[in-house]
């Protein structure tokens, strides 16, 4: 019941927290089958939240066991379908408790439920896949040993964020081809340990095919700079917030692949050219996205900003206690990068739930059921205020571009055009795939 109650509120919160959520190839998930969803893990718990909110099936999540130490947290996590999995660093005595978790998974899969596993075993905010642990394969084959052939499928789902630690970034989820466990039964009978290693490798490859993968950390900065140019060439539409368009993800995957294949001389050359370009923009007080989209500075958009100011004002200040406090705590109290955005989201979601419960109960008592419509309207004003504020910033950035002298503007645009030849080639590839 609580899972069903929290889910729509969490979905609303995610649509505010992220500017855009791309969720592609969801039709690859088999219907009516026992499933293990294998996902990579760049943030603390945002990716499980997105899965729970935007997949039409109930999910059960294996999460780190130390979160269950306090009785209150344990109760909350249990009703939200969280199941503890203990790691070696939490103590050898805790590892024995995993037998209960494995039994739960076997039974859940036999009942045709869906279990979500994070096979990397830890969270690090980087755009590469870490080693895959064998626990997923052991759970899959453990279910087979206990219940026989139940046509279990493992579905790799790639999780990608443009900037995972920032509010109003973009999330990109992509579902890979399902892996059918029965295809490995014969091998497992002959050599269980080797087959577990084989399946683990297959899951790893499935995940790598769905993520932006920069194998060498030294290439991160160059790839991110090229991502910025590419994104500004392909600005996303405001609506729909949940999209099935794969162009952005495919483009960034292609960029990551191409950067990793460059020679060191090519990387150094591109890095220097892009660095000089961004330095020139900074010296002129302008941004790349504004240079590419300066046409938004016009009288129609100015009129929209004037007419939209009053609803923006009320929406912003009605919702400010929620996102303002969440941002403050995340910025001042959370040290680990991977937890900053998740903590902000969790606080915002928790406060939203409490506010909804309070205002609905008080509002119905004082004003009747019409108060619910008023509450919904105020929350949507909050979403409008975020869009308005982002558009206001883009409008002012475009104004700065319009104020440049013609010679400087043409020079910067020529330099940008020479830099984006590579990203334009990638975009053509992404559209073809």
C-alpha positions in Angstrom: 0.0 0.0 0.0 2.7 2.5 1.0 4.7 1.5 -2.2 1.7 2.4 -4.3 1.1 5.6 -2.4 4.7 6.8 -2.6 5.2 5.8 -6.3 3.2 8.6 -8.0 4.6 11.3 -5.6 8.1 10.0 -6.3 7.4 10.1 -10.0 6.3 13.8 -9.8 9.4 14.6 -7.7 11.7 13.0 -10.3 10.0 15.0 -13.1 11.0 18.1 -11.2 14.5 16.9 -10.1 15.4 16.0 -13.7 15.0 18.3 -16.7 14.4 15.3 -18.9 14.3 11.5 -18.4 15.0 9.4 -21.5 13.8 5.8 -21.0 14.3 3.8 -24.2 13.6 0.2 -25.4 11.3 -0.6 -22.5 9.4 -2.9 -24.8 12.4 -5.3 -24.6 11.4 -6.3 -21.0 9.6 -9.6 -21.3 6.0 -9.7 -19.9 4.8 -12.3 -17.5 8.3 -13.7 -16.8 10.5 -13.9 -13.7 13.0 -11.2 -14.2 16.3 -10.0 -12.8 17.0 -6.4 -13.8 20.8 -5.7 -13.8 21.7 -2.0 -13.7 24.9 -0.1 -13.2 25.1 2.1 -10.2 26.5 5.7 -10.6 24.4 7.3 -7.8 23.3 6.1 -4.4 19.7 5.3 -5.1 18.2 7.5 -7.8 18.3 4.8 -10.5 16.2 2.4 -8.5 13.7 5.2 -7.9 13.4 5.9 -11.6 12.9 2.2 -12.4 10.2 1.9 -9.7 8.3 5.0 -11.0 8.5 4.5 -14.7 8.3 0.7 -15.2 4.7 -0.7 -15.0 5.7 -3.6 -12.7 6.4 -3.9 -9.0 10.1 -4.2 -8.3 12.1 -5.7 -5.4 15.5 -4.2 -4.8 18.7 -5.6 -3.3 20.4 -2.8 -1.4 23.4 -2.5 1.0 22.7 -4.1 4.3 24.1 -1.4 6.5 21.1 0.8 5.7 18.9 -1.6 7.7 20.7 -1.2 11.0 18.1 1.2 12.6 14.7 -0.4 13.2 12.8 2.6 11.7 14.8 2.6 8.5 14.4 -1.1 8.3 10.6 -0.9 8.4 10.5 1.9 5.8 12.9 0.1 3.5 10.9 -3.2 3.8 7.6 -1.6 2.8 9.3 0.0 -0.2 10.4 -3.5 -1.4 14.0 -3.1 -0.3 15.9 -6.3 0.6 19.3 -6.2 2.4 22.4 -7.7 0.9 25.5 -7.6 3.1 29.0 -7.1 1.9 32.3 -8.4 3.2 33.3 -4.9 4.6 30.2 -5.0 6.9 31.6 -8.0 8.7 31.8 -11.7 8.1 29.1 -12.4 10.6 26.7 -10.2 8.5 27.4 -12.3 5.4 25.5 -15.2 6.9 22.3 -13.1 6.7 22.5 -13.2 3.0 21.1 -16.7 3.0 17.7 -15.2 3.9 18.1 -12.7 1.1 18.9 -15.4 -1.4 15.9 -17.4 -0.3 13.7 -14.4 -0.7 15.0 -13.9 -4.3 14.5 -17.5 -5.2 10.9 -17.5 -4.0 10.2 -14.1 -5.6 11.5 -15.2 -8.9 9.6 -18.4 -8.7 6.4 -16.3 -8.2 7.3 -14.4 -11.4 8.3 -11.2 -9.6 11.0 -8.8 -10.7 14.2 -8.4 -8.7 16.6 -5.5 -9.3 20.3 -6.1 -8.7 23.2 -3.7 -8.8 25.9 -6.1 -9.8 28.8 -3.7 -9.5 28.3 -3.9 -5.7 29.3 -0.2 -5.1 28.5 3.2 -6.3 31.0 5.5 -7.9 30.0 8.5 -10.0 31.9 7.9 -13.3 31.1 7.0 -16.9 32.5 3.5 -17.0 31.5 0.1 -15.8 33.2 -1.3 -12.8 33.8 -5.1 -12.3 30.7 -7.1 -12.2 30.3 -9.4 -9.2 29.2 -13.0 -9.5 26.3 -12.7 -7.0 23.7 -12.0 -9.8 24.6 -15.2 -11.7 24.6 -17.2 -8.4 21.1 -16.0 -7.6 19.9 -16.8 -11.1 21.3 -20.4 -11.0 20.3 -20.8 -7.4 16.7 -20.2 -8.4 17.1 -22.8 -11.2 18.6 -25.3 -8.8 15.7 -24.8 -6.3 12.7 -24.6 -8.6 13.9 -25.9 -12.0 13.2 -24.3 -15.3 11.1 -21.2 -14.7 12.2 -19.3 -17.8 14.1 -16.7 -15.9 15.4 -13.7 -17.9 18.1 -11.2 -17.0 17.6 -7.8 -18.5 20.6 -5.3 -18.5 19.6 -1.7 -18.1 22.1 1.0 -18.7 21.9 4.1 -16.4 23.4 7.3 -17.7 23.3 10.9 -16.4 24.6 14.0 -18.0 25.7 15.4 -14.6 24.6 12.9 -11.9 25.4 15.2 -8.9 23.4 18.2 -10.2 19.7 19.3 -9.9 17.9 19.6 -13.3 20.3 17.4 -15.2 19.3 14.7 -17.7 18.9 11.0 -17.0 19.1 8.4 -19.8 18.0 4.8 -19.2 18.3 2.2 -22.0 17.1 -1.4 -21.8 19.3 -4.1 -23.4 18.5 -7.4 -24.9 17.2 -9.9 -22.4 19.5 -12.8 -21.5 17.6 -16.1 -21.1 18.9 -18.3 -18.3 17.8 -21.6 -19.9 20.3 -21.0 -22.7 23.0 -21.8 -20.1 21.5 -24.8 -18.4 23.5 -27.4 -20.2 26.8 -25.6 -19.6 25.9 -25.2 -15.9 25.3 -28.9 -15.5 28.8 -29.6 -16.9 30.7 -26.8 -15.1 28.8 -24.6 -12.7 31.7 -22.2 -11.8 32.8 -21.6 -15.4 29.1 -21.0 -16.4 28.7 -18.5 -13.6 31.8 -16.6 -14.9 30.4 -16.8 -18.4 27.0 -15.4 -17.5 28.7 -12.7 -15.5 30.7 -11.7 -18.5 27.5 -11.7 -20.7 25.8 -9.4 -18.2 28.8 -7.1 -18.2 28.8 -6.9 -22.0 25.0 -6.3 -22.0 25.5 -3.3 -19.7 28.4 -1.9 -21.6 26.3 -1.8 -24.7 23.8 0.5 -23.0 26.0 3.0 -21.3 28.3 6.0 -22.1 31.6 4.2 -21.5 34.9 6.1 -21.1 37.4 3.4 -20.3 40.3 5.7 -19.4 39.6 8.2 -16.7 42.2 10.6 -18.2 39.8 11.1 -21.1 36.9 12.3 -19.0 37.5 16.0 -19.3 37.8 15.9 -23.1 34.8 13.8 -23.5 32.7 16.0 -21.2 33.7 19.1 -23.3 32.6 17.4 -26.5 29.4 16.3 -24.8 28.7 19.9 -24.0 29.1 21.0 -27.6 26.9 18.1 -28.8 24.1 18.8 -26.3 24.0 22.4 -27.2 23.6 21.3 -30.9 20.7 19.1 -29.8 18.7 21.1 -27.2 15.9 18.9 -25.7 12.3 19.9 -25.9 10.6 20.7 -22.6 7.8 18.2 -23.2 7.4 15.3 -22.8 9.5 15.1 -19.7 9.7 11.3 -20.1 10.9 10.5 -23.6 11.8 7.5 -25.7 14.1 9.3 -28.0 17.6 7.7 -28.0 19.5 10.3 -30.0 21.2 12.0 -27.1 22.4 8.7 -25.6 23.5 7.3 -28.8 25.4 10.4 -29.7 27.2 10.5 -26.3 28.0 6.8 -26.6 29.6 7.4 -30.0 31.6 10.4 -28.7 32.9 8.3 -25.8 33.9 5.5 -28.2 35.6 7.9 -30.6 37.5 9.7 -27.8 38.8 6.4 -26.5 40.1 5.5 -30.0 42.0 8.8 -30.5 45.8 8.9 -30.4 47.3 10.8 -27.5 48.4 13.5 -30.0 44.8 13.9 -31.2 43.5 14.1 -27.7 46.0 16.8 -26.8 45.1 18.8 -29.9 41.4 18.6 -29.4 41.7 19.4 -25.7 43.8 22.5 -26.3 41.5 23.8 -29.1 38.3 23.3 -27.0 40.0 24.8 -23.9 40.9 27.9 -25.9 37.4 28.2 -27.3 35.8 28.1 -23.9 38.3 30.5 -22.5 37.4 33.0 -25.2 33.7 32.6 -24.4 34.4 33.2 -20.7 36.4 36.3 -21.5 33.4 37.7 -23.4 31.0 36.7 -20.7 28.9 34.4 -22.8 28.1 30.6 -22.9 28.3 28.1 -25.7 24.6 27.2 -25.5 23.7 30.9 -25.9 26.0 31.3 -28.9 24.3 28.3 -30.6 20.7 29.4 -29.6 20.9 33.2 -29.6 17.6 33.4 -31.5 15.6 32.9 -28.3 16.3 36.6 -27.5 13.2 38.1 -29.2 10.1 40.1 -28.3 7.8 37.0 -28.2 9.9 35.4 -25.5 10.2 38.7 -23.7 6.4 38.9 -23.6 6.3 35.3 -22.2 8.7 36.3 -19.4 6.6 39.3 -18.5 3.3 37.5 -18.5 4.7 34.5 -16.7 6.4 36.4 -13.8 3.4 36.3 -11.4 2.8 32.5 -11.7 6.5 32.0 -11.5 6.7 34.1 -8.3 4.0 32.2 -6.5 5.1 28.8 -7.7 8.7 29.5 -6.7 8.0 30.7 -3.2 5.4 28.0 -2.5 7.9 25.2 -3.3 11.0 27.0 -2.0 10.9 25.6 1.5 11.1 22.1 0.0 13.8 22.4 -2.7 15.7 25.2 -0.9 16.1 23.1 2.3 17.0 19.9 0.3 19.6 21.8 -1.7 21.1 23.3 1.5 21.4 20.0 3.3 22.9 18.3 0.2 25.4 21.1 -0.2 26.5 21.5 3.4 26.1 18.1 5.0 26.8 15.5 2.4 30.5 15.0 1.6 30.4 12.0 -0.8 29.7 13.2 -4.3 27.6 10.1 -5.2 25.1 10.9 -2.3 24.6 14.7 -3.0 21.8 14.4 -5.6 20.2 11.3 -4.0 20.0 13.0 -0.5 18.5 16.2 -2.1 16.0 14.1 -3.9 15.1 12.0 -0.8 14.6 15.1 1.4 12.5 16.8 -1.3 10.4 13.7 -1.7 10.0 13.2 2.0 9.0 16.9 2.6 6.6 16.7 -0.4 4.8 13.7 1.1 4.5 15.3 4.5 3.3 18.6 2.9 0.7 16.7 0.8 -0.6 14.8 3.8 -0.8 18.0 5.9 -2.4 20.2 3.3 -4.9 17.6 2.1 -6.0 16.8 5.7 -6.2 20.5 6.7 -7.6 21.6 3.4 -10.4 19.1 3.2 -11.4 20.0 6.8 -11.5 23.7 6.1 -12.4 24.0 2.4 -13.6 20.6 1.3 -12.3 18.5 -1.7 -11.6 21.6 -3.8 -8.5 22.1 -1.7 -6.9 19.1 -3.5 -7.3 20.8 -6.9 -5.7 23.9 -5.4 -2.8 21.8 -4.0 -2.2 20.2 -7.4 -2.3 23.6 -9.1 0.3 25.0 -6.7 2.6 22.1 -7.2 2.4 22.5 -11.0 3.1 26.2 -10.5 6.3 25.0 -8.8 7.3 23.0 -11.9 6.4 26.0 -14.1 8.7 28.2 -12.0 11.6 25.9 -12.6 11.0 26.0 -16.4 10.5 29.8 -16.3 13.8 30.3 -14.3 15.8 28.2 -16.7 14.3 30.0 -19.7 15.0 33.4 -18.1 18.7 32.4 -17.7 18.9 31.2 -21.3 17.2 34.5 -22.4 19.7 36.6 -20.6 22.6 34.5 -21.9 21.3 35.0 -25.5 21.1 38.7 -24.8 24.8 38.8 -24.0 25.5 37.1 -27.3 23.3 39.7 -29.2 25.3 42.5 -27.5 28.6 41.3 -29.0 30.1 43.2 -31.9 29.5 41.5 -35.3 33.2 40.7 -35.9 33.7 38.9 -32.6 30.4 37.0 -33.0 31.4 35.8 -36.5 34.8 34.8 -35.3 33.4 32.7 -32.4 30.9 31.1 -34.6 33.5 30.1 -37.1 35.7 28.6 -34.4 32.7 26.7 -33.0 31.8 25.4 -36.4 35.3 23.9 -36.8 35.1 22.3 -33.4 31.6 20.8 -33.9 32.4 19.0 -37.2 33.2 15.9 -35.1 30.1 16.1 -33.0 27.9 16.6 -36.1 29.4 13.5 -37.6 28.5 11.7 -34.4 24.9 13.0 -34.6 24.5 11.6 -38.1 25.7 8.2 -36.8 23.3 8.4 -33.9 20.3 9.1 -36.1 21.2 6.2 -38.4 21.4 3.6 -35.5 
